[in-house]
């Protein structure tokens, strides 16, 4: 069983920054992918940033150059630093973990970008 708990969402003005954090617990294997997805009202959930256990990262074009994903394997955490936020970044953000062919999601944290 895997549990993912996010924190750090909130309200921020356009151009501002937020940092999301996710703590994983349970049966976490040494090789996995961790990441962040988001879902805005009326849209499907999309992965915006992924990082492998060796540190390789990948970003959606919509966030490239503005978001940075990082992880601490010892602490089993993954963070998402979001800079230059735009109103279209408003969504519920979900922590994601993929290992041994299974996908796990956290409960989500709301990020609202508005003046």
C-alpha positions as CSV (number, residue, x, y, z in Angstrom):
1,X,0.0,0.0,0.0
2,X,1.2,3.5,-0.9
3,X,0.1,6.8,0.5
4,X,0.9,10.2,-0.9
5,X,0.2,13.4,1.0
6,X,0.6,16.8,-0.6
7,X,1.0,20.2,1.0
8,X,1.7,23.8,-0.1
9,X,-1.2,24.8,-2.3
10,X,-2.9,28.1,-2.0
11,X,-3.8,31.4,-3.6
12,X,-1.1,33.4,-5.4
13,X,-1.1,36.4,-7.7
14,X,0.0,36.1,-11.3
15,X,3.8,36.1,-11.6
16,X,4.1,34.7,-8.1
17,X,5.6,31.5,-6.8
18,X,4.5,28.5,-4.8
19,X,6.2,25.3,-3.7
20,X,4.3,22.0,-3.4
21,X,5.6,19.1,-1.4
22,X,4.6,15.4,-1.3
23,X,5.5,12.8,1.2
24,X,5.3,9.1,0.3
25,X,4.9,6.3,2.7
26,X,4.2,2.6,2.5
27,X,5.8,0.1,0.2
28,X,8.1,2.4,-1.9
29,X,10.6,0.6,-4.1
30,X,14.0,2.0,-4.9
31,X,13.2,2.4,-8.6
32,X,10.2,4.5,-9.5
33,X,8.9,7.6,-11.1
34,X,7.4,10.4,-9.1
35,X,5.7,13.5,-10.4
36,X,3.0,16.0,-10.3
37,X,-0.2,16.2,-12.2
38,X,-3.0,18.7,-12.3
39,X,-6.6,18.9,-13.2
40,X,-8.6,22.1,-13.9
41,X,-12.4,22.1,-14.0
42,X,-13.7,20.5,-17.2
43,X,-10.2,19.2,-18.1
44,X,-8.6,15.8,-17.9
45,X,-5.8,15.3,-15.4
46,X,-2.3,15.9,-17.0
47,X,1.1,15.1,-15.8
48,X,3.2,18.3,-15.8
49,X,6.5,17.1,-14.2
50,X,8.1,13.8,-13.7
51,X,11.4,12.7,-12.1
52,X,12.9,9.3,-11.9
53,X,14.7,7.8,-8.9
54,X,18.0,8.6,-10.6
55,X,17.0,12.3,-11.1
56,X,16.1,12.5,-14.7
57,X,13.3,15.0,-15.2
58,X,10.7,15.7,-17.8
59,X,8.2,18.6,-18.1
60,X,5.1,19.4,-20.0
61,X,5.6,22.2,-22.5
62,X,3.2,24.4,-20.7
63,X,5.4,24.5,-17.5
64,X,8.9,24.1,-19.0
65,X,11.2,26.8,-17.7
66,X,8.8,27.9,-14.9
67,X,8.4,24.7,-12.8
68,X,11.2,22.6,-11.2
69,X,10.7,19.2,-9.8
70,X,13.0,17.7,-7.2
71,X,13.1,14.7,-4.9
72,X,14.8,13.3,-1.9
73,X,15.0,9.5,-2.1
74,X,16.0,9.1,1.5
75,X,13.0,11.1,2.8
76,X,10.7,9.8,0.1
77,X,9.6,13.3,-0.9
78,X,9.0,15.1,-4.1
79,X,8.7,18.9,-4.5
80,X,7.5,21.1,-7.2
81,X,8.7,24.7,-7.3
82,X,6.4,26.8,-9.4
83,X,7.5,30.2,-10.6
84,X,6.0,32.9,-12.9
85,X,2.6,31.4,-12.2
86,X,-0.2,32.2,-14.6
87,X,-4.0,32.1,-14.2
88,X,-4.1,29.1,-16.5
89,X,-2.0,27.2,-13.9
90,X,-5.0,27.2,-11.6
91,X,-5.9,23.6,-10.9
92,X,-5.9,20.8,-8.3
93,X,-2.4,19.5,-8.2
94,X,-1.8,15.8,-7.4
95,X,1.3,14.0,-6.4
96,X,1.9,10.9,-8.5
97,X,4.0,7.8,-8.1
98,X,4.5,4.9,-10.6
99,X,6.3,1.7,-9.7
100,X,6.0,-1.9,-10.8
101,X,3.4,-1.0,-13.3
102,X,1.0,0.6,-10.8
103,X,0.0,4.2,-10.5
104,X,-0.7,6.0,-7.2
105,X,-2.2,9.5,-6.7
106,X,-2.5,11.8,-3.7
107,X,-5.7,13.5,-2.6
108,X,-4.7,16.8,-4.3
109,X,-4.0,20.4,-3.2
110,X,-5.7,23.4,-4.8
111,X,-3.5,26.0,-6.5
112,X,-5.3,29.3,-7.5
113,X,-3.6,32.0,-9.5
114,X,-5.6,35.2,-9.4
115,X,-5.3,38.9,-8.8
